Amino acid sequence: MVMLNQRIKELRLARGINQVKLAEALGVTKQSVSNWENDNIQPSIEILMKLAEYFCVSTDYLLGLEEKITLDVSNLSAEEIAHIQQIINDIRKK
């Protein structure tokens, strides 16, 4: 099972941001982000919710309780959703 500290680091790196940028986005210190990623401390529930919103994932995904990531396609047209689906399909074929 993937642990919270691993998930945070994985999502941060996938976004191509450093700990300082993530800390700024969440209104915390760089040291806090470092401590989460090194599994020294756990983020508060409030910060866990902010992390989920920032990375567009569920808190269950962050906590390793679920492996599926969902995309919010609200306010997109059917054509735009189909385009996104095609991109996903193309990536899976690689």
Rosetta constraint file for C-alpha pairs under 8 A:
AtomPair CA 1 CA 64 HARMONIC 6.19 0.50
AtomPair CA 1 CA 65 HARMONIC 7.96 0.50
AtomPair CA 2 CA 6 HARMONIC 6.50 0.50
AtomPair CA 2 CA 7 HARMONIC 6.78 0.50
AtomPair CA 2 CA 63 HARMONIC 7.70 0.50
AtomPair CA 2 CA 64 HARMONIC 5.11 0.50
AtomPair CA 3 CA 7 HARMONIC 6.30 0.50
AtomPair CA 3 CA 62 HARMONIC 7.91 0.50
AtomPair CA 3 CA 63 HARMONIC 6.37 0.50
AtomPair CA 3 CA 64 HARMONIC 5.81 0.50
AtomPair CA 4 CA 8 HARMONIC 6.19 0.50
AtomPair CA 4 CA 37 HARMONIC 8.00 0.50
AtomPair CA 4 CA 62 HARMONIC 5.65 0.50
AtomPair CA 4 CA 63 HARMONIC 5.03 0.50
AtomPair CA 4 CA 64 HARMONIC 6.55 0.50
AtomPair CA 5 CA 9 HARMONIC 6.40 0.50
AtomPair CA 5 CA 36 HARMONIC 5.53 0.50
AtomPair CA 5 CA 37 HARMONIC 4.37 0.50
AtomPair CA 5 CA 38 HARMONIC 6.50 0.50
AtomPair CA 5 CA 39 HARMONIC 5.59 0.50
AtomPair CA 6 CA 10 HARMONIC 5.97 0.50
AtomPair CA 6 CA 37 HARMONIC 6.46 0.50
AtomPair CA 7 CA 11 HARMONIC 6.05 0.50
AtomPair CA 7 CA 62 HARMONIC 5.81 0.50
AtomPair CA 7 CA 63 HARMONIC 7.70 0.50
AtomPair CA 7 CA 64 HARMONIC 7.63 0.50
AtomPair CA 8 CA 12 HARMONIC 6.05 0.50
AtomPair CA 8 CA 36 HARMONIC 7.78 0.50
AtomPair CA 8 CA 37 HARMONIC 6.53 0.50
AtomPair CA 8 CA 62 HARMONIC 7.11 0.50
AtomPair CA 9 CA 13 HARMONIC 6.05 0.50
AtomPair CA 9 CA 37 HARMONIC 5.91 0.50
AtomPair CA 10 CA 14 HARMONIC 6.09 0.50
AtomPair CA 11 CA 15 HARMONIC 6.30 0.50
AtomPair CA 11 CA 55 HARMONIC 6.96 0.50
AtomPair CA 12 CA 16 HARMONIC 6.42 0.50
AtomPair CA 12 CA 17 HARMONIC 5.82 0.50
AtomPair CA 12 CA 18 HARMONIC 7.05 0.50
AtomPair CA 12 CA 19 HARMONIC 7.71 0.50
AtomPair CA 12 CA 22 HARMONIC 7.30 0.50
AtomPair CA 13 CA 17 HARMONIC 6.03 0.50
AtomPair CA 13 CA 18 HARMONIC 7.33 0.50
AtomPair CA 17 CA 21 HARMONIC 6.04 0.50
AtomPair CA 17 CA 22 HARMONIC 6.84 0.50
AtomPair CA 18 CA 22 HARMONIC 6.51 0.50
AtomPair CA 19 CA 23 HARMONIC 6.02 0.50
AtomPair CA 19 CA 30 HARMONIC 5.70 0.50
AtomPair CA 19 CA 33 HARMONIC 6.08 0.50
AtomPair CA 19 CA 34 HARMONIC 6.90 0.50
AtomPair CA 20 CA 24 HARMONIC 6.17 0.50
AtomPair CA 20 CA 29 HARMONIC 7.49 0.50
AtomPair CA 20 CA 30 HARMONIC 5.02 0.50
AtomPair CA 21 CA 25 HARMONIC 6.22 0.50
AtomPair CA 22 CA 26 HARMONIC 6.27 0.50
AtomPair CA 22 CA 30 HARMONIC 7.79 0.50
AtomPair CA 22 CA 33 HARMONIC 7.49 0.50
AtomPair CA 23 CA 27 HARMONIC 5.85 0.50
AtomPair CA 23 CA 28 HARMONIC 4.90 0.50
AtomPair CA 23 CA 29 HARMONIC 5.36 0.50
AtomPair CA 23 CA 30 HARMONIC 5.23 0.50
AtomPair CA 23 CA 32 HARMONIC 7.56 0.50
AtomPair CA 23 CA 33 HARMONIC 6.28 0.50
AtomPair CA 24 CA 28 HARMONIC 6.34 0.50
AtomPair CA 24 CA 29 HARMONIC 7.29 0.50
AtomPair CA 24 CA 30 HARMONIC 7.92 0.50
AtomPair CA 25 CA 54 HARMONIC 8.00 0.50
AtomPair CA 26 CA 47 HARMONIC 7.37 0.50
AtomPair CA 26 CA 50 HARMONIC 6.70 0.50
AtomPair CA 26 CA 51 HARMONIC 7.42 0.50
AtomPair CA 28 CA 32 HARMONIC 6.53 0.50
AtomPair CA 28 CA 33 HARMONIC 7.72 0.50
AtomPair CA 29 CA 33 HARMONIC 6.86 0.50
AtomPair CA 30 CA 34 HARMONIC 6.23 0.50
AtomPair CA 31 CA 35 HARMONIC 6.02 0.50
AtomPair CA 32 CA 36 HARMONIC 6.24 0.50
AtomPair CA 33 CA 37 HARMONIC 6.22 0.50
AtomPair CA 34 CA 38 HARMONIC 6.08 0.50
AtomPair CA 35 CA 39 HARMONIC 6.02 0.50
AtomPair CA 35 CA 40 HARMONIC 4.98 0.50
AtomPair CA 35 CA 41 HARMONIC 5.67 0.50
AtomPair CA 35 CA 42 HARMONIC 7.88 0.50
AtomPair CA 36 CA 40 HARMONIC 6.07 0.50
AtomPair CA 36 CA 41 HARMONIC 5.42 0.50
AtomPair CA 36 CA 42 HARMONIC 5.63 0.50
AtomPair CA 36 CA 43 HARMONIC 6.61 0.50
AtomPair CA 43 CA 47 HARMONIC 5.72 0.50
AtomPair CA 43 CA 48 HARMONIC 5.98 0.50
AtomPair CA 44 CA 48 HARMONIC 6.05 0.50
AtomPair CA 45 CA 49 HARMONIC 6.23 0.50
AtomPair CA 46 CA 50 HARMONIC 6.39 0.50
AtomPair CA 47 CA 51 HARMONIC 6.02 0.50
AtomPair CA 48 CA 52 HARMONIC 6.26 0.50
AtomPair CA 48 CA 59 HARMONIC 6.84 0.50
AtomPair CA 49 CA 53 HARMONIC 6.24 0.50
AtomPair CA 49 CA 59 HARMONIC 6.64 0.50
AtomPair CA 50 CA 54 HARMONIC 5.95 0.50
AtomPair CA 51 CA 55 HARMONIC 6.04 0.50
AtomPair CA 52 CA 56 HARMONIC 5.62 0.50
AtomPair CA 52 CA 57 HARMONIC 4.95 0.50
AtomPair CA 52 CA 58 HARMONIC 5.47 0.50
AtomPair CA 52 CA 59 HARMONIC 5.57 0.50
AtomPair CA 52 CA 62 HARMONIC 7.01 0.50
AtomPair CA 53 CA 57 HARMONIC 6.59 0.50
AtomPair CA 53 CA 58 HARMONIC 7.79 0.50
AtomPair CA 56 CA 71 HARMONIC 7.40 0.50
AtomPair CA 56 CA 72 HARMONIC 7.88 0.50
AtomPair CA 57 CA 61 HARMONIC 6.38 0.50
AtomPair CA 57 CA 62 HARMONIC 7.22 0.50
AtomPair CA 57 CA 69 HARMONIC 6.19 0.50
AtomPair CA 57 CA 70 HARMONIC 6.86 0.50
AtomPair CA 58 CA 62 HARMONIC 6.52 0.50
AtomPair CA 58 CA 69 HARMONIC 7.63 0.50
AtomPair CA 59 CA 63 HARMONIC 6.13 0.50
AtomPair CA 60 CA 64 HARMONIC 6.16 0.50
AtomPair CA 60 CA 65 HARMONIC 5.01 0.50
AtomPair CA 60 CA 66 HARMONIC 5.56 0.50
AtomPair CA 61 CA 65 HARMONIC 5.85 0.50
AtomPair CA 61 CA 66 HARMONIC 4.82 0.50
AtomPair CA 61 CA 67 HARMONIC 5.95 0.50
AtomPair CA 61 CA 68 HARMONIC 7.05 0.50
AtomPair CA 61 CA 69 HARMONIC 7.11 0.50
AtomPair CA 73 CA 81 HARMONIC 6.84 0.50
AtomPair CA 76 CA 80 HARMONIC 5.91 0.50
AtomPair CA 76 CA 81 HARMONIC 6.40 0.50
AtomPair CA 77 CA 81 HARMONIC 6.26 0.50
AtomPair CA 78 CA 82 HARMONIC 6.11 0.50
AtomPair CA 79 CA 83 HARMONIC 6.22 0.50
AtomPair CA 80 CA 84 HARMONIC 6.32 0.50
AtomPair CA 81 CA 85 HARMONIC 6.19 0.50
AtomPair CA 82 CA 86 HARMONIC 6.18 0.50
AtomPair CA 83 CA 87 HARMONIC 6.36 0.50
AtomPair CA 84 CA 88 HARMONIC 6.32 0.50
AtomPair CA 85 CA 89 HARMONIC 6.16 0.50
AtomPair CA 86 CA 90 HARMONIC 6.11 0.50
AtomPair CA 87 CA 91 HARMONIC 6.24 0.50
AtomPair CA 88 CA 92 HARMONIC 6.24 0.50
AtomPair CA 89 CA 93 HARMONIC 6.42 0.50
AtomPair CA 90 CA 94 HARMONIC 6.95 0.50
